Amino acid sequence: MDALEDNMEDKTGGVGTARARGTRKFNRQITELSNLFNITDKQEFVENVSALTGITSRTIDKSKFSDWSDAVKDKNPIHLDEEAAKNFSLANFLTTPTYGTMILAHAEQYLSRFLNEINLRLDNPLTYTGERVKFGAPLYPGESLRWVLSRVSGKRDEPNLTITGLGDKDKEVVNINGLKLRQQRLEVDDKERTKMLSNFTFFQDFDITDEDLGKYYSCLEYPREAVVPLTFATALSIASLLQLCRKRTGKYDGLYRASEAEFYRAHLTLGRYRTLISHLNVKGDDKKGFVYQLGVLVNNAKNNETVFRGKINCSSTLKLD
């Protein structure tokens, strides 16, 4: 029936726009989620979650990029220098694109508020344990970024969500699926951890300071909180990859395209972290560029506790020998 209504609306030129269809799909997913958790105040839940799209919508401000670079240690010139962005041969950038990690940080703010609405209604609260990220169209300064729930799957105690970040004209900027909400934190796979520790090819230490945390929240235009968001682990991984590129080639050169992550803590703390990189796969050539898949482990340098494990796909014009 929904598909039939969509087609009829398209022909009549009524509310059958892409935005209207997206809104109906979003409302269906929220309703499905409320049914999954047997939420009694369904109408209030739907209204509160729907309102989050507006509450967490932000217009990207290029003046924040320099502070973001400092906070997450990402020195990639394509986000700071318009000429470097336009000359990056693996993408047709019109100007400096928004940091992928900044987009993910906005997603985490949306998700944390979304999760709070769910947990207020559950006896056994859920926690955020993993994700799969794939970037689409670039998001440029001056554009708006908003979030919608696009899919619900799984069981009551193991739900999986998909959220989509949309830019101007509803272009898909990023799709984050496999968002794993669980009642218990994931346990580190000691076998995989030992394997990565014995096979890493590069490591880098980074400090997350109080000043970094302040810049992080300021760049996102959210009130500062005491906790260090999980996105810092992903961001430090990207920063480490850029350091690896510079060490091997003398240049910062790359583009973050996709990732998979498991989080072993609800949030991080201030302090020193060590990122360990291992090569998993590389494809490409000198003409078309190279696509790398790399394994990443992020440990608390003080106690060697693993807080993040994942894979990151990135592209570069340079070959990392």
NORPEQUI-V702125 format. One record per residue. RES is the residue in one letter. SS is DSSP state (H for helix, E for strand, C for the rest). NEAR is the number of other C-alpha atoms within 10 Angstrom. D_FIRST is the distance of its C-alpha to the first C-alpha in whole Angstrom. Layout:
BEGIN
RES;SS;NEAR;D_FIRST / RES;SS;NEAR;D_FIRST
END
This chain:
BEGIN
M;C;6;0 / D;H;10;4 / A;H;9;5 / L;H;9;5 / E;H;11;6 / D;H;18;9 / N;H;13;10 / M;H;14;11 / E;H;16;12 / D;H;15;14 / K;H;9;16 / T;H;9;17 / G;C;10;18 / G;C;11;17 / V;C;13;16 / G;C;17;14 / T;C;13;17 / A;H;12;17 / R;H;12;18 / A;H;14;15 / R;H;18;13 / G;H;16;16 / T;H;16;16 / R;H;13;12 / K;H;17;13 / F;H;18;16 / N;H;19;15 / R;H;17;13 / Q;H;20;16 / I;H;23;18 / T;H;17;17 / E;H;15;17 / L;H;23;20 / S;H;19;21 / N;H;13;20 / L;H;16;22 / F;C;15;25 / N;C;13;25 / I;C;16;25 / T;C;11;26 / D;C;10;26 / K;H;15;23 / Q;H;11;22 / E;H;11;26 / F;H;20;25 / V;H;18;22 / E;H;12;24 / N;H;14;27 / V;H;22;25 / S;H;19;23 / A;H;11;26 / L;H;18;28 / T;H;17;26 / G;H;13;28 / I;H;13;31 / T;C;19;32 / S;C;17;31 / R;E;18;34 / T;E;16;36 / I;C;22;38 / D;C;15;42 / K;H;18;44 / S;H;11;47 / K;H;16;46 / F;H;20;46 / S;H;15;49 / D;H;17;49 / W;H;23;46 / S;H;22;48 / D;H;14;51 / A;H;24;49 / V;H;26;47 / K;C;22;50 / D;C;23;48 / K;C;18;50 / N;C;21;48 / P;H;18;49 / I;H;23;46 / H;H;21;45 / L;C;20;48 / D;C;13;50 / E;H;15;48 / E;H;14;50 / A;H;17;49 / A;H;20;46 / K;H;17;46 / N;H;14;48 / F;C;17;46 / S;C;14;46 / L;C;16;43 / A;C;12;40 / N;C;11;40 / F;C;20;41 / L;C;13;41 / T;C;20;43 / T;C;22;43 / P;E;22;40 / T;C;20;39 / Y;C;23;40 / G;H;22;38 / T;H;20;39 / M;H;21;39 / I;H;19;35 / L;H;20;35 / A;H;22;37 / H;H;23;35 / A;H;21;32 / E;H;16;34 / Q;H;17;35 / Y;H;21;31 / L;H;19;30 / S;H;14;33 / R;H;16;32 / F;H;17;29 / L;H;17;31 / N;H;15;33 / E;H;16;30 / I;H;18;29 / N;H;14;32 / L;C;11;33 / R;C;16;31 / L;C;13;32 / D;C;7;36 / N;C;12;36 / P;C;16;35 / L;C;20;34 / T;E;19;35 / Y;E;24;34 / T;E;22;36 / G;E;21;34 / E;E;20;32 / R;E;19;31 / V;E;22;32 / K;E;17;31 / F;E;19;32 / G;C;15;30 / A;C;13;31 / P;C;20;34 / L;C;27;34 / Y;E;22;37 / P;C;16;39 / G;C;12;38 / E;C;15;34 / S;E;18;32 / L;E;25;31 / R;E;22;28 / W;E;24;26 / V;E;23;22 / L;E;25;21 / S;E;21;19 / R;E;19;19 / V;E;21;20 / S;E;15;21 / G;E;13;24 / K;E;10;26 / R;C;14;27 / D;C;15;30 / E;E;13;29 / P;E;19;26 / N;E;19;26 / L;E;19;24 / T;E;19;23 / I;E;22;24 / T;E;21;24 / G;E;26;27 / L;E;22;26 / G;C;23;29 / D;H;15;29 / K;H;10;26 / D;H;14;24 / K;C;14;26 / E;E;17;26 / V;E;20;29 / V;E;25;29 / N;E;19;27 / I;E;22;28 / N;E;20;26 / G;E;22;28 / L;E;21;29 / K;E;20;31 / L;E;22;31 / R;E;19;33 / Q;C;14;36 / Q;C;15;39 / R;C;16;40 / L;C;15;40 / E;C;11;44 / V;C;16;45 / D;C;10;46 / D;H;10;50 / K;H;9;50 / E;H;11;47 / R;H;14;49 / T;H;10;53 / K;H;10;52 / M;H;19;50 / L;H;14;54 / S;H;10;56 / N;H;14;54 / F;C;17;53 / T;C;12;55 / F;E;16;55 / F;E;18;55 / Q;E;17;55 / D;E;15;55 / F;E;17;54 / D;E;16;54 / I;E;19;52 / T;C;15;54 / D;H;15;53 / E;H;10;53 / D;H;20;51 / L;H;22;48 / G;H;16;49 / K;H;21;48 / Y;H;25;45 / Y;H;20;44 / S;H;15;45 / C;H;22;44 / L;H;21;40 / E;C;14;41 / Y;C;12;40 / P;C;8;43 / R;C;14;45 / E;C;10;45 / A;C;10;48 / V;C;12;45 / V;E;21;45 / P;C;19;42 / L;C;22;41 / T;H;22;40 / F;H;22;44 / A;H;27;44 / T;H;28;42 / A;H;22;43 / L;H;25;47 / S;H;31;46 / I;H;27;45 / A;H;22;48 / S;H;24;50 / L;H;27;48 / L;H;21;50 / Q;H;23;53 / L;H;20;53 / C;H;20;52 / R;H;14;55 / K;H;13;58 / R;H;14;57 / T;H;14;57 / G;C;10;58 / K;C;15;55 / Y;C;21;52 / D;C;21;49 / G;C;24;46 / L;E;20;42 / Y;E;18;40 / R;E;17;37 / A;E;20;35 / S;E;20;36 / E;E;20;36 / A;E;21;37 / E;E;22;38 / F;E;26;40 / Y;C;21;42 / R;C;16;43 / A;C;14;41 / H;C;15;43 / L;E;20;46 / T;C;16;49 / L;C;15;52 / G;E;13;54 / R;E;14;55 / Y;E;25;52 / R;E;22;53 / T;E;27;50 / L;E;23;51 / I;E;25;50 / S;E;19;50 / H;E;17;49 / L;E;12;46 / N;E;11;45 / V;E;16;46 / K;E;12;45 / G;E;14;46 / D;E;12;49 / D;C;10;51 / K;C;10;49 / K;C;13;46 / G;E;17;46 / F;E;19;46 / V;E;21;43 / Y;E;23;44 / Q;E;18;42 / L;E;19;45 / G;E;22;45 / V;E;28;46 / L;E;25;47 / V;E;25;48 / N;E;20;51 / N;E;19;52 / A;C;16;56 / K;C;10;57 / N;C;8;56 / N;C;11;55 / E;C;13;52 / T;E;22;48 / V;E;20;46 / F;E;24;43 / R;E;26;43 / G;E;19;41 / K;E;23;40 / I;E;23;40 / N;E;21;40 / C;E;19;41 / S;E;23;43 / S;E;22;46 / T;C;19;49 / L;C;19;51 / K;C;18;52 / L;C;15;53 / D;C;6;56
END
